[in-house]
């Protein structure tokens, strides 16, 4: 264990060293010619109008964050599809034993040096594995749908949402505010 900790500490030290060396080299090499034109705000070829410190609509941020979350989760479907396709192919009794062995070999963990020996995989075991992989996908997709339904119900996917409608909805759910509780 101490060798593993030492290896990790060496990697962290080298990474931090790279960071500080690059920052130091940049500070020493780059010219220091500040000018008013360089300090001016510039956005997409348009001259700025007004203060850069404006109220930013949070819906842009929420929509971007939701896109990234669901996009990353959908990216997990690709490795699943590879494993499911290999398991289904290895369970297919219509293929030759060599073709099924090749499909089962693709289920081996990445980084194995020697190829998996060409033994005929058990079709029942591969079929059970494929069913398990499919059930796993359904659970994963179900979690995605629950999250999507929650966001939809909460109204985070409604682009145009008026404050008056939100207050009216809150009054329906919680009732009107008490006389002493108003602002």
MDAnalysis code that builds the backbone (N, CA, C; Angstrom):
import MDAnalysis as mda
import numpy as np

u = mda.Universe.empty(549, n_residues=183, atom_resindex=np.repeat(np.arange(183), 3), trajectory=True)
u.add_TopologyAttr("name", ["N", "CA", "C"] * 183)
u.add_TopologyAttr("resid", np.arange(1, 184))
u.add_TopologyAttr("resname", ["UNK", "UNK", "UNK", "UNK", "UNK", "UNK", "UNK", "UNK", "UNK", "UNK", "UNK", "UNK", "UNK", "UNK", "UNK", "UNK", "UNK", "UNK", "UNK", "UNK", "UNK", "UNK", "UNK", "UNK", "UNK", "UNK", "UNK", "UNK", "UNK", "UNK", "UNK", "UNK", "UNK", "UNK", "UNK", "UNK", "UNK", "UNK", "UNK", "UNK", "UNK", "UNK", "UNK", "UNK", "UNK", "UNK", "UNK", "UNK", "UNK", "UNK", "UNK", "UNK", "UNK", "UNK", "UNK", "UNK", "UNK", "UNK", "UNK", "UNK", "UNK", "UNK", "UNK", "UNK", "UNK", "UNK", "UNK", "UNK", "UNK", "UNK", "UNK", "UNK", "UNK", "UNK", "UNK", "UNK", "UNK", "UNK", "UNK", "UNK", "UNK", "UNK", "UNK", "UNK", "UNK", "UNK", "UNK", "UNK", "UNK", "UNK", "UNK", "UNK", "UNK", "UNK", "UNK", "UNK", "UNK", "UNK", "UNK", "UNK", "UNK", "UNK", "UNK", "UNK", "UNK", "UNK", "UNK", "UNK", "UNK", "UNK", "UNK", "UNK", "UNK", "UNK", "UNK", "UNK", "UNK", "UNK", "UNK", "UNK", "UNK", "UNK", "UNK", "UNK", "UNK", "UNK", "UNK", "UNK", "UNK", "UNK", "UNK", "UNK", "UNK", "UNK", "UNK", "UNK", "UNK", "UNK", "UNK", "UNK", "UNK", "UNK", "UNK", "UNK", "UNK", "UNK", "UNK", "UNK", "UNK", "UNK", "UNK", "UNK", "UNK", "UNK", "UNK", "UNK", "UNK", "UNK", "UNK", "UNK", "UNK", "UNK", "UNK", "UNK", "UNK", "UNK", "UNK", "UNK", "UNK", "UNK", "UNK", "UNK", "UNK", "UNK", "UNK", "UNK", "UNK", "UNK", "UNK", "UNK", "UNK", "UNK", "UNK"])
u.atoms.positions = np.array([
    [0.808, -1.208, 0.000],
    [0.000, 0.000, 0.000],
    [0.849, 1.270, 0.000],
    [1.964, 1.315, 0.740],
    [2.777, 2.539, 0.710],
    [3.323, 2.843, -0.677],
    [3.607, 1.820, -1.482],
    [4.097, 2.071, -2.840],
    [3.007, 2.731, -3.675],
    [1.757, 2.289, -3.478],
    [0.637, 2.886, -4.213],
    [0.450, 4.349, -3.803],
    [0.545, 4.612, -2.516],
    [0.397, 5.995, -2.033],
    [1.537, 6.859, -2.573],
    [2.752, 6.307, -2.577],
    [3.892, 7.065, -3.101],
    [3.718, 7.354, -4.588],
    [3.219, 6.379, -5.336],
    [2.977, 6.589, -6.767],
    [1.945, 7.684, -6.991],
    [0.878, 7.645, -6.217],
    [-0.167, 8.663, -6.357],
    [0.395, 10.040, -5.995],
    [1.175, 10.111, -4.927],
    [1.751, 11.399, -4.532],
    [2.722, 11.928, -5.581],
    [3.487, 11.040, -6.213],
    [4.396, 11.469, -7.280],
    [3.596, 12.039, -8.448],
    [2.513, 11.353, -8.850],
    [1.685, 11.850, -9.951],
    [1.066, 13.203, -9.607],
    [0.592, 13.363, -8.376],
    [0.001, 14.638, -7.969],
    [1.068, 15.738, -7.981],
    [2.259, 15.420, -7.463],
    [3.342, 16.414, -7.437],
    [3.757, 16.807, -8.848],
    [3.867, 15.838, -9.753],
    [4.239, 16.147, -11.134],
    [3.152, 17.000, -11.793],
    [1.887, 16.664, -11.536],
    [0.793, 17.463, -12.098],
    [0.804, 18.888, -11.600],
    [0.995, 19.067, -10.299],
    [1.066, 20.424, -9.741],
    [2.297, 21.148, -10.277],
    [3.410, 20.403, -10.428],
    [4.621, 21.008, -10.987],
    [4.402, 21.511, -12.405],
    [3.730, 20.696, -13.235],
    [3.418, 21.140, -14.595],
    [2.589, 22.424, -14.572],
    [1.628, 22.476, -13.690],
    [0.764, 23.645, -13.598],
    [1.578, 24.897, -13.264],
    [2.371, 24.821, -12.224],
    [3.108, 26.005, -11.799],
    [4.230, 26.377, -12.768],
    [4.855, 25.392, -13.402],
    [5.885, 25.708, -14.395],
    [5.264, 26.446, -15.574],
    [4.113, 25.984, -16.045],
    [3.454, 26.667, -17.168],
    [3.012, 28.079, -16.786],
    [2.491, 28.237, -15.578],
    [2.105, 29.582, -15.148],
    [3.318, 30.497, -15.042],
    [4.433, 29.985, -14.529],
    [5.644, 30.791, -14.398],
    [6.214, 31.161, -15.759],
    [6.265, 30.198, -16.683],
    [6.777, 30.481, -18.033],
    [5.880, 31.506, -18.727],
    [4.585, 31.374, -18.588],
    [3.673, 32.345, -19.189],
    [3.862, 33.736, -18.622],
    [4.097, 33.824, -17.326],
    [4.300, 35.136, -16.707],
    [5.601, 35.785, -17.174],
    [6.621, 34.969, -17.391],
    [7.908, 35.511, -17.806],
    [7.937, 35.874, -19.289],
    [7.227, 35.152, -20.134],
    [7.309, 35.332, -21.586],
    [6.321, 36.366, -22.118],
    [5.090, 36.366, -21.604],
    [4.066, 37.227, -22.214],
    [4.385, 38.698, -22.006],
    [4.030, 39.524, -22.987],
    [4.281, 40.966, -22.838],
    [3.251, 41.593, -21.902],
    [3.663, 42.635, -21.255],
    [2.778, 43.379, -20.356],
    [2.517, 44.743, -20.980],
    [1.569, 44.805, -21.914],
    [1.217, 46.048, -22.594],
    [-0.264, 46.355, -22.361],
    [-0.643, 46.724, -21.155],
    [-2.066, 47.017, -20.955],
    [-2.464, 48.291, -21.694],
    [-3.677, 48.287, -22.222],
    [-4.213, 49.469, -22.897],
    [-5.707, 49.520, -22.634],
    [-6.308, 50.683, -22.768],
    [-7.759, 50.769, -22.554],
    [-8.545, 49.904, -23.532],
    [-8.027, 49.771, -24.756],
    [-8.733, 48.965, -25.748],
    [-8.742, 47.487, -25.366],
    [-7.634, 46.991, -24.781],
    [-7.580, 45.599, -24.356],
    [-8.492, 45.332, -23.161],
    [-8.723, 46.331, -22.351],
    [-9.568, 46.154, -21.188],
    [-11.051, 46.295, -21.483],
    [-11.396, 46.608, -22.732],
    [-12.790, 46.815, -23.101],
    [-13.510, 45.473, -23.266],
    [-14.780, 45.457, -22.898],
    [-15.584, 44.249, -23.029],
    [-15.921, 44.049, -24.502],
    [-15.835, 42.804, -24.954],
    [-16.108, 42.490, -26.362],
    [-16.896, 41.193, -26.397],
    [-17.998, 41.190, -27.106],
    [-18.843, 40.005, -27.144],
    [-19.335, 39.761, -28.564],
    [-18.854, 38.734, -29.191],
    [-19.349, 38.252, -30.491],
    [-19.370, 39.339, -31.565],
    [-18.407, 40.205, -31.591],
    [-18.338, 41.204, -32.632],
    [-19.227, 42.405, -32.396],
    [-19.965, 42.421, -31.313],
    [-20.870, 43.531, -31.011],
    [-20.273, 44.411, -29.927],
    [-20.455, 45.698, -30.082],
    [-20.022, 46.609, -29.039],
    [-20.967, 46.470, -27.847],
    [-20.431, 46.463, -26.646],
    [-21.301, 46.303, -25.479],
    [-22.159, 47.538, -25.261],
    [-23.382, 47.297, -24.838],
    [-24.307, 48.384, -24.529],
    [-24.723, 48.199, -23.076],
    [-24.473, 49.172, -22.277],
    [-24.850, 49.089, -20.872],
    [-23.803, 48.382, -20.043],
    [-24.159, 48.137, -18.806],
    [-23.242, 47.525, -17.848],
    [-23.147, 46.015, -18.095],
    [-21.949, 45.435, -17.913],
    [-21.862, 43.984, -18.029],
    [-22.484, 43.270, -16.829],
    [-22.737, 43.973, -15.754],
    [-23.321, 43.377, -14.565],
    [-24.842, 43.503, -14.643],
    [-25.464, 42.594, -15.377],
    [-26.915, 42.603, -15.528],
    [-27.481, 41.341, -14.908],
    [-28.775, 41.342, -14.710],
    [-29.441, 40.148, -14.203],
    [-29.463, 39.091, -15.307],
    [-28.941, 37.934, -14.995],
    [-28.901, 36.836, -15.960],
    [-30.070, 35.911, -15.686],
    [-30.825, 35.595, -16.721],
    [-31.967, 34.717, -16.549],
    [-31.473, 33.309, -16.223],
    [-31.872, 32.815, -15.107],
    [-31.403, 31.520, -14.623],
    [-31.875, 30.365, -15.499],
    [-32.905, 30.581, -16.289],
    [-33.408, 29.494, -17.140],
    [-32.368, 29.047, -18.158],
    [-31.520, 29.966, -18.643],
    [-30.452, 29.566, -19.554],
    [-29.539, 28.551, -18.886],
    [-29.165, 28.851, -17.650],
    [-28.281, 27.968, -16.904],
    [-28.951, 26.623, -16.643],
    [-30.221, 26.636, -16.237],
    [-30.929, 25.399, -15.912],
    [-31.066, 24.526, -17.150],
    [-31.432, 25.106, -18.275],
    [-31.581, 24.328, -19.500],
    [-30.241, 23.749, -19.940],
    [-29.176, 24.521, -19.858],
    [-27.855, 24.011, -20.229],
    [-27.428, 22.884, -19.297],
    [-27.663, 23.043, -18.013],
    [-27.289, 22.010, -17.056],
    [-28.100, 20.737, -17.269],
    [-29.386, 20.876, -17.530],
    [-30.219, 19.700, -17.792],
    [-29.772, 18.992, -19.065],
    [-29.414, 19.765, -20.084],
    [-28.927, 19.148, -21.311],
    [-27.662, 18.344, -21.045],
    [-26.732, 18.925, -20.309],
    [-25.474, 18.224, -20.029],
    [-25.742, 16.960, -19.223],
    [-26.608, 17.043, -18.217],
    [-26.894, 15.869, -17.390],
    [-27.487, 14.752, -18.233],
    [-28.522, 15.041, -19.000],
    [-29.161, 13.990, -19.781],
    [-28.268, 13.527, -20.926],
    [-27.467, 14.409, -21.493],
    [-26.572, 14.024, -22.574],
    [-25.500, 13.065, -22.073],
    [-24.944, 13.340, -20.917],
    [-23.926, 12.449, -20.350],
    [-24.544, 11.102, -19.985],
    [-25.748, 11.121, -19.446],
    [-26.383, 9.850, -19.099],
    [-26.719, 9.036, -20.338],
    [-27.107, 9.689, -21.410],
    [-27.390, 8.965, -22.651],
    [-26.110, 8.371, -23.229],
    [-24.967, 9.009, -22.971],
    [-23.696, 8.475, -23.463],
    [-23.380, 7.115, -22.846],
    [-23.979, 6.803, -21.690],
    [-23.764, 5.495, -21.077],
    [-24.476, 4.377, -21.842],
    [-25.353, 4.710, -22.761],
    [-26.040, 3.675, -23.539],
    [-25.096, 2.972, -24.518],
    [-24.064, 3.645, -24.985],
    [-23.178, 3.034, -25.975],
    [-22.432, 1.826, -25.424],
    [-21.749, 1.917, -24.264],
    [-21.093, 0.705, -23.754],
    [-22.087, -0.399, -23.445],
    [-23.260, -0.018, -22.960],
    [-24.270, -1.037, -22.700],
    [-24.655, -1.748, -23.995],
    [-24.843, -1.007, -25.064],
    [-25.236, -1.605, -26.339],
    [-24.166, -2.560, -26.853],
    [-22.907, -2.220, -26.654],
    [-21.820, -3.100, -27.094],
    [-21.868, -4.413, -26.318],
    [-22.017, -4.337, -24.998],
    [-22.055, -5.540, -24.170],
    [-23.307, -6.354, -24.482],
    [-24.444, -5.679, -24.606],
    [-25.688, -6.397, -24.890],
    [-25.621, -7.077, -26.251],
    [-25.087, -6.383, -27.254],
    [-24.974, -6.988, -28.584],
    [-24.035, -8.177, -28.590],
    [-22.908, -8.085, -27.874],
    [-21.973, -9.210, -27.817],
    [-22.592, -10.396, -27.087],
    [-23.290, -10.144, -25.992],
    [-23.919, -11.236, -25.242],
    [-25.029, -11.886, -26.062],
    [-25.806, -11.085, -26.763],
    [-26.870, -11.642, -27.599],
    [-26.291, -12.469, -28.741],
    [-25.212, -11.983, -29.324],
    [-24.572, -12.720, -30.417],
    [-23.947, -14.009, -29.909],
    [-23.369, -13.978, -28.707],
    [-22.768, -15.186, -28.140],
    [-23.820, -16.203, -27.743],
    [-25.059, -15.758, -27.519],
    [-26.146, -16.684, -27.160],
    [-26.874, -17.228, -28.371],
    [-26.580, -16.721, -29.561],
    [-27.281, -17.138, -30.778],
    [-26.812, -18.529, -31.193],
    [-27.716, -19.504, -31.136],
    [-27.349, -20.890, -31.493],
    [-27.282, -21.091, -32.997],
    [-27.736, -20.133, -33.790],
    [-27.666, -20.258, -35.245],
    [-26.264, -19.976, -35.777],
    [-25.419, -19.348, -34.960],
    [-24.051, -19.052, -35.386],
    [-23.146, -20.252, -35.117],
    [-22.033, -20.269, -35.792],
    [-21.062, -21.337, -35.563],
    [-20.401, -21.142, -34.198],
    [-19.857, -22.218, -33.620],
    [-19.191, -22.073, -32.317],
    [-18.040, -21.075, -32.352],
    [-17.332, -20.978, -33.471],
    [-16.227, -20.022, -33.565],
    [-16.750, -18.588, -33.536],
    [-17.862, -18.325, -34.233],
    [-18.436, -16.975, -34.225],
    [-18.954, -16.606, -32.832],
    [-19.564, -17.572, -32.139],
    [-20.044, -17.299, -30.776],
    [-18.881, -17.068, -29.824],
    [-17.795, -17.841, -30.009],
    [-16.608, -17.646, -29.167],
    [-15.997, -16.268, -29.412],
    [-16.017, -15.829, -30.654],
    [-15.493, -14.491, -30.971],
    [-16.341, -13.407, -30.308],
    [-17.683, -13.598, -30.324],
    [-18.571, -12.633, -29.673],
    [-18.356, -12.636, -28.166],
    [-18.149, -13.817, -27.582],
    [-17.911, -13.894, -26.137],
    [-16.556, -13.283, -25.793],
    [-15.581, -13.395, -26.701],
    [-14.260, -12.818, -26.450],
    [-14.331, -11.298, -26.388],
    [-15.286, -10.697, -27.101],
    [-15.401, -9.243, -27.050],
    [-15.970, -8.768, -25.719],
    [-16.468, -9.703, -24.888],
    [-16.946, -9.340, -23.552],
    [-15.810, -9.287, -22.544],
    [-14.599, -9.703, -22.957],
    [-13.448, -9.696, -22.055],
    [-13.111, -8.267, -21.674],
    [-12.579, -8.088, -20.476],
    [-12.245, -6.721, -20.053],
    [-11.182, -6.111, -20.942],
    [-11.266, -4.808, -21.177],
    [-10.253, -4.168, -22.022],
    [-8.892, -4.199, -21.336],
    [-7.867, -4.299, -22.143],
    [-6.522, -4.309, -21.610],
    [-5.956, -5.701, -21.396],
    [-6.734, -6.743, -21.713],
    [-6.187, -8.090, -21.575],
    [-5.160, -8.302, -22.671],
    [-4.033, -8.844, -22.316],
    [-2.930, -8.981, -23.261],
    [-3.200, -10.108, -24.234],
    [-3.500, -11.272, -23.713],
    [-3.739, -12.425, -24.582],
    [-5.228, -12.527, -24.869],
    [-5.599, -12.941, -26.087],
    [-7.016, -13.099, -26.372],
    [-7.607, -14.239, -25.547],
    [-8.895, -14.146, -25.293],
    [-9.592, -15.185, -24.551],
    [-9.578, -16.451, -25.392],
    [-9.324, -17.608, -24.790],
    [-9.298, -18.839, -25.585],
    [-10.629, -19.081, -26.278],
    [-10.562, -19.620, -27.466],
    [-11.762, -19.833, -28.278],
    [-12.493, -21.069, -27.788],
    [-13.243, -20.920, -26.706],
    [-14.097, -21.996, -26.213],
    [-15.530, -21.604, -26.512],
    [-16.338, -22.611, -26.717],
    [-17.730, -22.334, -27.046],
    [-18.451, -21.844, -25.794],
    [-19.031, -20.642, -25.841],
    [-19.740, -20.136, -24.663],
    [-21.061, -20.883, -24.478],
    [-21.505, -20.939, -23.254],
    [-22.783, -21.577, -22.939],
    [-23.910, -20.652, -23.397],
    [-24.734, -21.095, -24.365],
    [-25.801, -20.204, -24.865],
    [-26.802, -19.797, -23.783],
    [-27.095, -20.710, -22.858],
    [-28.052, -20.358, -21.801],
    [-27.480, -19.293, -20.873],
    [-26.196, -19.413, -20.553],
    [-25.556, -18.423, -19.705],
    [-25.490, -17.066, -20.402],
    [-25.146, -17.072, -21.680],
    [-25.088, -15.813, -22.431],
    [-26.475, -15.196, -22.573],
    [-27.490, -16.038, -22.759],
    [-28.857, -15.542, -22.859],
    [-29.295, -14.921, -21.527],
    [-28.930, -15.564, -20.410],
    [-29.261, -15.007, -19.096],
    [-28.525, -13.685, -18.882],
    [-27.270, -13.629, -19.342],
    [-26.512, -12.387, -19.223],
    [-27.146, -11.276, -20.058],
    [-27.612, -11.616, -21.260],
    [-28.264, -10.621, -22.122],
    [-29.562, -10.138, -21.473],
    [-30.336, -11.056, -20.866],
    [-31.563, -10.636, -20.180],
    [-31.240, -9.716, -19.000],
    [-30.173, -10.055, -18.260],
    [-29.763, -9.192, -17.150],
    [-29.359, -7.810, -17.650],
    [-28.610, -7.765, -18.754],
    [-28.183, -6.479, -19.310],
    [-29.397, -5.665, -19.757],
    [-30.390, -6.347, -20.338],
    [-31.592, -5.633, -20.767],
    [-32.371, -5.105, -19.567],
    [-32.471, -5.912, -18.505],
    [-33.150, -5.466, -17.294],
    [-32.404, -4.282, -16.671],
    [-31.088, -4.338, -16.712],
    [-30.279, -3.236, -16.196],
    [-30.543, -1.958, -16.989],
    [-30.676, -2.076, -18.311],
    [-30.988, -0.906, -19.130],
    [-32.360, -0.343, -18.775],
    [-33.343, -1.236, -18.564],
    [-34.670, -0.754, -18.212],
    [-34.652, 0.007, -16.887],
    [-33.887, -0.471, -15.910],
    [-33.782, 0.232, -14.630],
    [-33.121, 1.599, -14.849],
    [-32.035, 1.621, -15.604],
    [-31.332, 2.879, -15.873],
    [-32.245, 3.857, -16.601],
    [-32.946, 3.365, -17.627],
    [-33.850, 4.224, -18.375],
    [-35.010, 4.679, -17.500],
    [-35.470, 3.814, -16.600],
    [-36.528, 4.202, -15.666],
    [-36.102, 5.337, -14.764],
    [-34.862, 5.276, -14.269],
    [-34.343, 6.366, -13.431],
    [-34.289, 7.665, -14.238],
    [-33.857, 7.566, -15.511],
    [-33.845, 8.758, -16.364],
    [-35.252, 9.327, -16.542],
    [-36.232, 8.437, -16.763],
    [-37.606, 8.908, -16.955],
    [-38.180, 9.523, -15.681],
    [-37.846, 8.966, -14.524],
    [-38.317, 9.546, -13.267],
    [-37.728, 10.952, -13.098],
    [-36.437, 11.100, -13.387],
    [-35.819, 12.420, -13.310],
    [-36.429, 13.398, -14.294],
    [-36.705, 12.921, -15.500],
    [-37.314, 13.776, -16.514],
    [-38.725, 14.186, -16.096],
    [-39.508, 13.224, -15.567],
    [-40.870, 13.541, -15.124],
    [-40.844, 14.529, -13.955],
    [-39.878, 14.377, -13.059],
    [-39.756, 15.313, -11.937],
    [-39.475, 16.724, -12.431],
    [-38.542, 16.843, -13.372],
    [-38.216, 18.166, -13.910],
    [-39.403, 18.752, -14.669],
    [-40.117, 17.917, -15.400],
    [-41.273, 18.381, -16.147],
    [-42.359, 18.855, -15.181],
    [-42.630, 18.057, -14.147],
    [-43.671, 18.398, -13.178],
    [-43.304, 19.670, -12.408],
    [-42.034, 19.815, -12.106],
    [-41.573, 20.987, -11.370],
    [-41.622, 22.253, -12.213],
    [-41.635, 22.084, -13.545],
    [-41.737, 23.234, -14.434],
    [-40.409, 23.743, -14.936],
    [-39.330, 22.985, -14.707],
    [-38.021, 23.439, -15.171],
    [-37.881, 23.360, -16.680],
    [-38.741, 22.623, -17.347],
    [-38.671, 22.509, -18.798],
    [-39.582, 23.507, -19.502],
    [-40.384, 24.252, -18.745],
    [-41.228, 25.300, -19.331],
    [-40.373, 26.530, -19.536],
    [-40.207, 26.933, -20.771],
    [-39.336, 28.062, -21.046],
    [-39.966, 29.370, -20.585],
    [-41.242, 29.556, -20.891],
    [-41.910, 30.793, -20.499],
    [-42.803, 30.464, -19.314],
    [-42.441, 31.030, -18.185],
    [-43.171, 30.772, -16.956],
    [-43.384, 32.115, -16.273],
    [-44.616, 32.478, -16.093],
    [-44.873, 33.790, -15.498],
    [-44.860, 33.682, -13.977],
    [-44.498, 34.765, -13.354],
    [-44.460, 34.811, -11.892],
    [-45.879, 34.719, -11.342],
    [-46.843, 35.362, -12.003],
    [-48.222, 35.331, -11.522],
    [-48.770, 33.911, -11.533],
    [-48.454, 33.141, -12.575],
    [-48.930, 31.763, -12.629],
    [-48.277, 30.927, -11.537],
    [-47.018, 31.192, -11.242],
    [-46.326, 30.456, -10.191],
    [-46.938, 30.765, -8.827],
    [-47.251, 32.041, -8.566],
    [-47.863, 32.437, -7.297],
    [-49.241, 31.810, -7.185],
    [-50.012, 31.821, -8.292],
    [-51.351, 31.226, -8.282],
    [-51.264, 29.733, -8.006],
    [-50.277, 29.053, -8.595],
    [-50.113, 27.622, -8.377],
    [-49.740, 27.354, -6.917],
    [-48.872, 28.190, -6.363],
    [-48.478, 28.020, -4.965],
    [-49.669, 28.230, -4.035],
    [-50.565, 29.156, -4.388],
    [-51.740, 29.392, -3.557],
    [-52.662, 28.192, -3.600],
    [-52.751, 27.528, -4.758],
    [-53.585, 26.332, -4.854],
    [-53.018, 25.222, -3.973],
    [-51.713, 25.080, -3.991],
    [-51.091, 23.988, -3.249],
    [-51.046, 24.293, -1.758],
    [-50.597, 25.483, -1.400],
    [-50.368, 25.801, 0.011],
    [-51.472, 26.652, 0.612],
    [-52.355, 27.197, -0.219],
    [-53.395, 28.089, 0.288],
    [-52.882, 29.520, 0.332],
    [-53.770, 30.471, 0.539],
    [-53.319, 31.874, 0.578],
    [-52.456, 32.093, 1.828],
    [-51.562, 33.063, 1.731],
    [-50.712, 33.333, 2.888],
    [-51.508, 33.859, 4.076],
    [-51.027, 33.574, 5.250],
    [-51.685, 34.049, 6.457],
    [-51.551, 35.561, 6.533],
    [-52.477, 36.250, 7.224],
    [-52.430, 37.716, 7.267],
    [-51.111, 38.255, 7.833],
    [-50.530, 37.612, 8.829],
    [-49.298, 38.118, 9.408],
    [-48.050, 37.709, 8.644],
    [-48.175, 36.831, 7.652],
    [-47.023, 36.277, 6.941],
    [-46.689, 37.037, 5.656],
    [-47.524, 37.982, 5.242],
    [-47.266, 38.698, 3.990],
    [-46.122, 39.663, 4.170],
    [-45.471, 39.980, 3.060],
    [-44.364, 40.946, 3.105],
    [-44.889, 42.341, 3.081],
])
